[in-house]
Amino acid sequence: MTGTLAPTQPLTAADRCDRCGAQAYVRVVLNSGGELLFCAHHMREHDDSIRKIASEIQDETSRLQESPATSADEER
């Protein structure tokens, strides 16, 4: 079974999905030692296959539901 990776290095906007180039929200550490990054869409699409070859998964897709902060000027 795959464990969840402690977020020692948060994913940033510079981290891109290895399938499509969109912002990555999931980091997968492979059993072979490599690493893959996925957007939420591609992680959902390939979830079963990925979990079979992953040793750890760092899932930050919950960040997609967060509301962006607004400045005082935007609230007027």
Secondary structure, 3 states (H helix, E strand, C coil): CCEECCCCCCCCCCCECCCCCCECCEEEEECCCCEEEECHHHHHHHHHHHHHHEEEEEECHHHHHCCCCCCCCCCC
